[in-house]
Amino acid sequence: MDVVGGLNIKKQFPSGSLAVFIKAPSVEVLRHRLVNRGTESAEQIEKRISKASYEMGFASMFDMVIVNDVLETAIEETFQKIENFLKA
């Protein structure tokens, strides 16, 4: 789901939804990750970088932001935040 869709759901169900924005530590790190995967063309990578840069501007509108610096840590943090939301 893109950021606009996520925010629309949050708008319709403000107390019944948890909007989580997961982001790379920086655009440069994201670019490095995409290039190293070797699964996309340079043009596709630039499109993804452009979209990611745009979407990062919406991060502050979400309930929480998880920085995917270390995958295992990001997964655990996301799990804990969702679990706490569901318990509330």
C-alpha positions as CSV (number, residue, x, y, z in Angstrom):
1,M,0.0,0.0,0.0
2,D,1.3,3.4,-0.8
3,V,1.4,6.3,1.7
4,V,-1.7,8.0,0.4
5,G,-3.7,4.8,0.7
6,G,-2.4,4.2,4.2
7,L,-3.3,7.8,5.3
8,N,-6.7,7.4,3.8
9,I,-7.4,4.3,5.9
10,K,-6.1,6.1,8.9
11,K,-8.4,9.0,8.2
12,Q,-11.5,6.7,7.9
13,F,-10.6,4.6,11.0
14,P,-8.6,7.0,13.2
15,S,-8.7,5.0,16.5
16,G,-9.0,1.5,14.8
17,S,-5.9,1.6,12.7
18,L,-2.2,2.0,13.3
19,A,-0.3,3.7,10.5
20,V,3.3,2.5,10.4
21,F,5.8,4.1,8.1
22,I,8.9,1.9,7.4
23,K,11.8,3.7,5.9
24,A,15.4,3.2,4.9
25,P,17.9,5.1,7.0
26,S,18.5,7.4,4.1
27,V,17.9,7.7,0.3
28,E,21.6,6.9,-0.2
29,V,21.3,3.7,1.8
30,L,18.2,2.7,-0.2
31,R,20.0,3.4,-3.5
32,H,22.9,1.3,-2.3
33,R,20.6,-1.6,-1.3
34,L,18.8,-1.5,-4.6
35,V,22.0,-1.4,-6.7
36,N,23.5,-4.3,-4.7
37,R,20.5,-6.5,-5.3
38,G,21.1,-6.3,-9.0
39,T,17.5,-7.1,-9.8
40,E,16.4,-3.8,-11.4
41,S,17.7,-1.6,-14.2
42,A,19.2,1.8,-13.4
43,E,16.0,3.4,-14.7
44,Q,13.8,1.3,-12.4
45,I,16.1,2.2,-9.4
46,E,15.8,5.9,-10.2
47,K,12.0,5.6,-10.3
48,R,11.9,3.8,-6.9
49,I,14.3,6.4,-5.4
50,S,12.2,9.2,-6.7
51,K,9.0,7.6,-5.3
52,A,10.7,6.9,-1.9
53,S,12.0,10.5,-1.7
54,Y,8.5,11.7,-2.2
55,E,6.9,9.3,0.2
56,M,9.4,10.1,3.0
57,G,7.8,13.5,3.1
58,F,4.7,11.8,4.5
59,A,6.4,10.0,7.4
60,S,5.5,12.5,10.1
61,M,1.8,12.0,9.3
62,F,2.0,8.3,10.4
63,D,1.5,7.1,14.0
64,M,5.0,5.7,14.0
65,V,8.1,5.6,11.9
66,I,10.3,2.5,11.9
67,V,13.8,2.9,10.4
68,N,14.9,-0.3,8.7
69,D,18.6,0.0,9.5
70,V,19.0,-3.5,10.8
71,L,16.3,-5.8,9.5
72,E,15.9,-8.0,12.6
73,T,15.7,-4.9,14.8
74,A,13.1,-3.3,12.6
75,I,11.0,-6.4,12.6
76,E,11.1,-6.7,16.3
77,E,10.3,-3.0,16.8
78,T,7.4,-3.3,14.4
79,F,6.1,-6.4,16.1
80,Q,6.2,-4.8,19.5
81,K,4.5,-1.6,18.4
82,I,1.7,-3.6,16.7
83,E,1.3,-5.9,19.7
84,N,1.1,-2.9,22.1
85,F,-1.5,-1.3,19.8
86,L,-3.6,-4.4,19.7
87,K,-3.5,-4.7,23.5
88,A,-4.7,-1.2,24.1
